[in-house]
Amino acid sequence: MEDNNGQPLSLGSGFVLRGDLVATNYHVIKGASAGHVRLVGAKITMPIQGVVAKDAYLDLAILKVSGLQAAALKLASAESCSRG
């Protein structure tokens, strides 16, 4: 992430939800004016087009990323995670 002057502001990780949507932590994008995404092992970066959703309390942000075409992370259902 970058500030208004294009200077580095923060760095974080995330995962692909679907198509061009990435989930990350809100604290990673807080105060940033621009940013980009790079997939693990890739050399190119893709610009973040915008913030689709954010929740500071839950520390969650959903980003739209231009040009991203990646497989989504498969999430477990609540039932498969329950203890029994």
N, C-alpha and C positions, 0 to 999 in steps of 0.2 A: 504494500500500500504506500501511497505517496501523499505528501501535503500539497498545498496550493502552489508551491514553488517547484514541484517535481522532485523534492528530496525524499529519500526513504523515511517512512514513518513506522511501519510495522511489518512483520512477517508471520505467517501462520499456515496452518494446514487445513484441509477440508476434504470433502468427498462429493462425488457426483451423485445427485439425486435422480436426475433423468436428463437426457439430451444436453441442454445448455444451462442447467441449473446446478449450482454448487452450494453445499452447506458449509459454513465455517462459524467461528465464534464471533460474536458481536464486538468484543474488545479488539479484534484484529482490524476491523473496518472503522472503528470509532475515530472520528476526526479526520478521516482520509478524504481526499477529493478525487482520487483516481487510483487505479491499481490494475494488476494483471495476474493471470493464472498460468502456471506451468505444470503439466502433468509429470509425475515421477518418471524419470528416464528420457523425457523429451527435451529438445533443445529450444524449441520455439515457445513463445509466450502468447497468450491471447488476452485482449483487453476485457476488463469487467465493464459490461454495458450499463449495469445499474443494480440497485438493491431491490429485490422483489419483496422481501419481508425482513423485519428485524425485531428483536426483542431483547432489550438491554438486561432485563431481569433474568431471563433464561440464558443470556449470553449466546444467542443464536442469530445468525444472519443467513439469508438465502440470496445468492448472487446470480445474475444472468450474465453469461460469459459468451461474447461474440466468437463464433467459429468453433466452439467446443463440441466435439462429437466423441463421446466416450461412454463406455458401459457404466450403468448405474451400480452403486454398491447395493447388494441385496441385503435387506434388513430382515431380522427375525420378527415373527409375530409375537404379540404379548403372551399368547397361549404357550408358545414354545419356550418362553423364558421363565414361566412360572415354576415355582418350586413345588414339588409334590411328593 
